[in-house]
Amino acid sequence: MGKRREFEFSEVAVDRFILESFGNERSAYHITNAEKVTSGELSKFRSRLKWHINHSLSTRQKQVIKAFLEGSKERETARILGVTQQVVNIYKHRAIKKLHGLLVP
């Protein structure tokens, strides 16, 4: 048999690179400064998004976007609002376009 570059643990072949990089992994509870900044920026963006959804959209656009964010399908939303699926699609796309214009410089 030839020399192998893999190590076998519990019948699973493990590459040497994986073993060597395992010690370099950090704890799931450790947060770097860059992650703190990113988390803060996301929090600000979420709050701006919520504000604009509540204050910048029409009533129907609000209803459609909130249903969309809750995971409802266009067909379900259309049935609840008493309109066609195409109308829901139009409201959703216009709302997204409006929010994009307000939130992205």
N, C-alpha and C positions, 0 to 999 in steps of 0.2 A: 504494500500500500504506500501511496505517495504522502508527502507532507501536506496536511490540510491547514488552511488559514482560518478555519472556523472552529469554534468551541461548541461542544454540545452540552446543553443543560436541559434536563428533563425532556429529552427526545426532540428538542427544537434547536435547529441550527441557528447560532447567533453570530453575526458578523463582528469582527474585531473592532471596527469603528464604533459600533453601537456600544460595546462594552467600555471602550475608552471615553466616549462622550457621556456615558451615564453619570459619571462623577461630576460633570460640569453643569448638570441640570440644577435649577434652583427650586426652592420650595414654592408651592402654589400660593402660599400666604405672603410671600415677599413681593412687594410692589416697588418698582423703580420710580425715580423722579419723572421720567418721561411718561410712564403710565399714569402717574398722578395728574400731570398736566393734561394728557389726553382725556382722562376721566372728567376733569373739570370742564374742559371744552365741550365734551359731549353733554354734560349736565346743562350748561348754558344753552347749547343748541336745542336740547329737548324742551327747555322752558320757553325759549323763543318760539319754537314750533307750536307748542300748546297754546301760547298766547295768540299767535296768528291764526290758528285753526278756529279759536273762539271769537276772534274780533275782525278778521279780514275776509272770511268766507261768507257766502250766502247761507241761509238756513238749510237748503237742500244739499249744498256742497258739504256743509258741516255734517249732516246726517250720513251722507255717503262716505265721507272720509272716516268718520268714527266707526262706521260699520266695517269698512275696509281694514282699519287698524285692529279691530276686534277679531278679524279673521273671517268675516262673512264673505261669501261668494257674491258676484254681481247678481246672479239669478235670485238668491235669497233676499238680497237688499231690494231688488226690484219688486219682489212679491210683497215685502213688508211695506214699502213706500207706495205701492199701487201704480207703478210706472213700468215701462219696458226695460229690458236689460240694456238696450242701446242707450236709453236716456241716462241710466245709472253710469254707464261707461263714459258718456259725454261729461256728466257732472264730475266724475272722478278725475278725468284727464284735465279739465279746466281748473279744478281745485289744485291739482299737483303742479300745473303750470304756474298758477298764481303764487303758490307757496314757494316754488323754486325761484321765482322772480323776487320775492320778498326776502328770502333767506340766503341766497347765494349772490355774493357781490359781483 
